[in-house]
């Protein structure tokens, strides 16, 4: 930039258009911002648009969050969108939930509807299982298989998300409904998921 026959260079990491006449026309490159006539580098793991003039223009990359002017990595296994400003933006993948700053897997045979879950209660047992919670606050538990039907040809099932053995049913007919097994014997489902011959 300059006037007449005298030209001066822009500060390091900045450029200006041809014909510029003032240092104000020097613009910092992406990843920098102008402060006191010099281009300052954004904090690690962050970037800024070209021409930025404030540190606030620096935004953390994806999977990091800004805290105290520093970009911190999300906990292992979790992700966050670019520009996040809190650890709460870090979300765990599907079939896991966030406990403090840690991603914890749901129990065996349990899934979640989507990622980003924040409590154990989001874990649902898959069909054929039901959740047995370890406490009334639903902060822990395990998936128990539906009781054996007593018939090798038919296994009791349950809807996803079941929380009691009473949710288990016989696929060929609901509770109290009879059906014929492969040998043609008529059976009925009862409370303990066993069969009694008609």
ZITAQUI-V302315 format. One record per pair of residues at least 12 apart in sequence whose C-alpha atoms are under 10 Angstrom apart, sorted by the first residue. I is the first residue (numbers start at 1). J is the second residue. If there is no record, write none. Layout:
I,J + I,J
//
This chain:
1,15 + 1,16 + 1,17 + 1,18 + 1,19 + 1,20 + 1,21 + 1,22 + 1,23 + 1,24 + 1,25 + 1,26 + 2,19 + 2,20 + 2,21 + 2,22 + 2,23 + 3,19 + 3,20 + 3,21 + 3,22 + 4,21 + 6,21 + 7,19 + 7,20 + 7,21 + 7,22 + 8,21 + 8,22 + 8,23 + 9,23 + 9,26 + 10,22 + 10,23 + 10,24 + 10,25 + 10,26 + 10,27 + 10,28 + 10,37 + 10,38 + 10,39 + 11,23 + 11,26 + 11,27 + 11,28 + 11,34 + 11,37 + 11,38 + 11,39 + 12,26 + 12,28 + 12,29 + 12,38 + 12,39 + 12,40 + 13,26 + 13,27 + 13,28 + 13,29 + 13,30 + 13,31 + 13,32 + 13,33 + 13,34 + 13,38 + 13,39 + 13,40 + 13,41 + 14,26 + 14,27 + 14,28 + 14,29 + 14,30 + 14,32 + 14,33 + 14,34 + 14,38 + 14,39 + 14,50 + 14,51 + 15,27 + 15,28 + 15,29 + 15,50 + 15,51 + 16,28 + 23,37 + 24,37 + 25,51 + 26,38 + 26,39 + 26,51 + 27,39 + 27,50 + 27,51 + 27,52 + 27,53 + 28,40 + 28,41 + 28,48 + 28,49 + 28,50 + 28,51 + 28,52 + 28,53 + 29,41 + 29,48 + 29,49 + 29,50 + 29,51 + 29,52 + 30,42 + 30,47 + 30,48 + 30,49 + 30,50 + 30,51 + 30,52 + 30,58 + 31,43 + 31,44 + 31,45 + 31,46 + 31,47 + 31,48 + 31,49 + 31,50 + 31,51 + 31,52 + 31,57 + 31,58 + 31,59 + 32,46 + 32,47 + 32,48 + 32,49 + 32,50 + 32,51 + 32,52 + 32,53 + 32,54 + 32,55 + 32,57 + 32,58 + 33,47 + 33,48 + 33,49 + 33,50 + 33,51 + 33,52 + 33,53 + 33,54 + 33,55 + 33,56 + 33,57 + 33,58 + 34,51 + 34,52 + 34,53 + 34,54 + 34,55 + 35,52 + 35,53 + 35,54 + 35,55 + 36,53 + 37,53 + 38,53 + 39,51 + 39,52 + 39,53 + 39,54 + 40,52 + 40,53 + 40,54 + 40,55 + 41,55 + 41,58 + 42,54 + 42,55 + 42,56 + 42,57 + 42,58 + 42,59 + 42,60 + 42,69 + 42,70 + 43,55 + 43,58 + 43,59 + 43,60 + 43,66 + 43,69 + 43,70 + 43,71 + 44,58 + 44,60 + 44,61 + 44,70 + 44,71 + 44,72 + 45,58 + 45,59 + 45,60 + 45,61 + 45,62 + 45,63 + 45,64 + 45,65 + 45,66 + 45,70 + 45,71 + 45,72 + 45,73 + 46,58 + 46,59 + 46,60 + 46,61 + 46,62 + 46,64 + 46,65 + 46,66 + 46,70 + 46,71 + 46,82 + 46,83 + 47,59 + 47,60 + 47,61 + 47,82 + 47,83 + 48,60 + 48,61 + 55,69 + 56,69 + 57,83 + 58,71 + 58,83 + 59,71 + 59,82 + 59,83 + 59,84 + 59,85 + 60,72 + 60,73 + 60,80 + 60,81 + 60,82 + 60,83 + 60,84 + 60,85 + 61,73 + 61,80 + 61,81 + 61,82 + 61,83 + 61,84 + 62,74 + 62,79 + 62,80 + 62,81 + 62,82 + 62,83 + 62,84 + 62,90 + 63,75 + 63,76 + 63,77 + 63,78 + 63,79 + 63,80 + 63,81 + 63,82 + 63,83 + 63,84 + 63,87 + 63,89 + 63,90 + 63,91 + 64,78 + 64,79 + 64,80 + 64,81 + 64,82 + 64,83 + 64,84 + 64,85 + 64,86 + 64,87 + 64,89 + 64,90 + 65,79 + 65,80 + 65,81 + 65,82 + 65,83 + 65,84 + 65,85 + 65,86 + 65,87 + 65,88 + 65,89 + 65,90 + 66,83 + 66,84 + 66,85 + 66,86 + 66,87 + 67,84 + 67,85 + 67,86 + 67,87 + 68,85 + 69,85 + 70,85 + 71,83 + 71,84 + 71,85 + 71,86 + 72,84 + 72,85 + 72,86 + 72,87 + 73,87 + 73,90 + 74,86 + 74,87 + 74,88 + 74,89 + 74,90 + 74,91 + 74,92 + 74,101 + 74,102 + 75,87 + 75,90 + 75,91 + 75,92 + 75,98 + 75,100 + 75,101 + 75,102 + 75,103 + 76,90 + 76,92 + 76,101 + 76,102 + 76,103 + 77,90 + 77,91 + 77,92 + 77,93 + 77,96 + 77,102 + 77,103 + 77,104 + 78,90 + 78,91 + 78,92 + 78,93 + 78,96 + 78,97 + 78,98 + 78,101 + 78,102 + 78,103 + 78,115 + 78,116 + 79,91 + 79,92 + 79,93 + 79,116 + 80,92 + 80,116 + 87,100 + 87,101 + 88,100 + 88,101 + 88,116 + 88,118 + 89,116 + 90,102 + 90,103 + 90,116 + 91,103 + 91,115 + 91,116 + 91,117 + 91,118 + 92,104 + 92,105 + 92,114 + 92,115 + 92,116 + 92,117 + 92,118 + 93,105 + 93,112 + 93,114 + 93,115 + 93,116 + 93,117 + 94,106 + 94,111 + 94,112 + 94,113 + 94,114 + 94,115 + 94,116 + 94,117 + 94,123 + 95,107 + 95,109 + 95,110 + 95,111 + 95,112 + 95,113 + 95,114 + 95,115 + 95,116 + 95,117 + 95,122 + 95,123 + 95,124 + 96,110 + 96,111 + 96,112 + 96,114 + 96,115 + 96,116 + 96,117 + 96,118 + 96,119 + 96,120 + 96,122 + 96,123 + 97,112 + 97,114 + 97,115 + 97,116 + 97,117 + 97,118 + 97,119 + 97,120 + 97,121 + 97,122 + 97,123 + 98,115 + 98,116 + 98,117 + 98,118 + 98,119 + 98,120 + 99,117 + 99,118 + 99,119 + 99,120 + 99,139 + 100,118 + 100,119 + 103,116 + 103,117 + 103,118 + 104,118 + 104,119 + 104,120 + 105,120 + 105,123 + 106,119 + 106,120 + 106,121 + 106,122 + 106,123 + 106,124 + 106,125 + 106,140 + 106,141 + 106,142 + 106,143 + 107,120 + 107,123 + 107,124 + 107,125 + 107,131 + 107,140 + 107,141 + 107,142 + 107,143 + 108,125 + 108,126 + 108,142 + 108,143 + 108,144 + 109,123 + 109,124 + 109,125 + 109,126 + 109,127 + 109,128 + 109,129 + 109,130 + 109,131 + 109,142 + 109,143 + 109,144 + 109,145 + 110,122 + 110,123 + 110,124 + 110,125 + 110,126 + 110,127 + 110,129 + 110,130 + 110,131 + 110,142 + 110,143 + 110,160 + 110,161 + 111,123 + 111,124 + 111,125 + 111,126 + 111,160 + 111,161 + 112,124 + 112,125 + 112,126 + 112,161 + 119,138 + 119,139 + 119,140 + 120,133 + 120,137 + 120,138 + 120,139 + 120,140 + 120,141 + 121,133 + 121,137 + 121,138 + 121,139 + 121,140 + 121,141 + 122,138 + 122,139 + 122,161 + 123,138 + 123,140 + 123,141 + 123,142 + 123,143 + 123,161 + 124,142 + 124,143 + 124,159 + 124,160 + 124,161 + 124,162 + 124,163 + 125,142 + 125,143 + 125,144 + 125,145 + 125,158 + 125,159 + 125,160 + 125,161 + 125,162 + 125,163 + 126,143 + 126,145 + 126,157 + 126,158 + 126,159 + 126,160 + 126,161 + 126,162 + 127,145 + 127,146 + 127,156 + 127,157 + 127,158 + 127,159 + 127,160 + 127,161 + 127,162 + 127,168 + 128,143 + 128,144 + 128,145 + 128,146 + 128,147 + 128,155 + 128,156 + 128,157 + 128,158 + 128,159 + 128,160 + 128,161 + 128,162 + 128,165 + 128,167 + 128,168 + 128,169 + 129,142 + 129,143 + 129,144 + 129,145 + 129,146 + 129,147 + 129,156 + 129,157 + 129,158 + 129,159 + 129,160 + 129,161 + 129,162 + 129,163 + 129,164 + 129,165 + 129,167 + 129,168 + 130,142 + 130,143 + 130,144 + 130,145 + 130,146 + 130,157 + 130,158 + 130,159 + 130,160 + 130,161 + 130,162 + 130,163 + 130,164 + 130,165 + 130,166 + 130,167 + 130,168 + 131,143 + 131,144 + 131,145 + 131,160 + 131,161 + 131,162 + 131,163 + 131,164 + 131,165 + 132,144 + 132,162 + 132,163 + 132,164 + 132,165 + 133,163 + 133,164 + 143,161 + 143,162 + 143,163 + 144,163 + 144,164 + 144,165 + 145,157 + 145,158 + 145,165 + 145,168 + 146,158 + 146,164 + 146,165 + 146,166 + 146,167 + 146,168 + 146,169 + 146,192 + 146,193 + 147,165 + 147,166 + 147,168 + 147,169 + 147,192 + 147,193 + 147,194 + 148,192 + 148,193 + 148,194 + 148,195 + 149,169 + 149,170 + 149,189 + 149,190 + 149,192 + 149,193 + 149,194 + 149,195 + 150,193 + 150,194 + 150,195 + 150,196 + 151,181 + 151,187 + 151,194 + 151,195 + 152,181 + 153,181 + 153,182 + 153,183 + 154,170 + 154,171 + 154,172 + 154,181 + 154,182 + 155,168 + 155,169 + 155,170 + 155,171 + 155,172 + 155,193 + 155,194 + 156,168 + 156,169 + 156,170 + 156,171 + 156,172 + 156,189 + 156,193 + 156,194 + 157,169 + 157,170 + 157,171 + 157,193 + 158,170 + 158,171 + 165,191 + 165,192 + 165,193 + 166,191 + 166,192 + 166,193 + 168,191 + 168,192 + 168,193 + 169,189 + 169,190 + 169,191 + 169,193 + 170,188 + 170,189 + 170,190 + 170,193 + 170,194 + 170,195 + 173,187 + 173,188 + 173,189 + 174,188 + 174,189 + 174,190 + 175,188 + 175,189 + 175,190 + 175,191 + 175,193 + 176,188 + 176,189 + 176,190 + 176,191 + 177,189 + 177,190 + 178,195 + 178,196 + 178,197 + 178,198 + 179,198 + 180,197 + 185,197 + 185,198 + 186,198
//
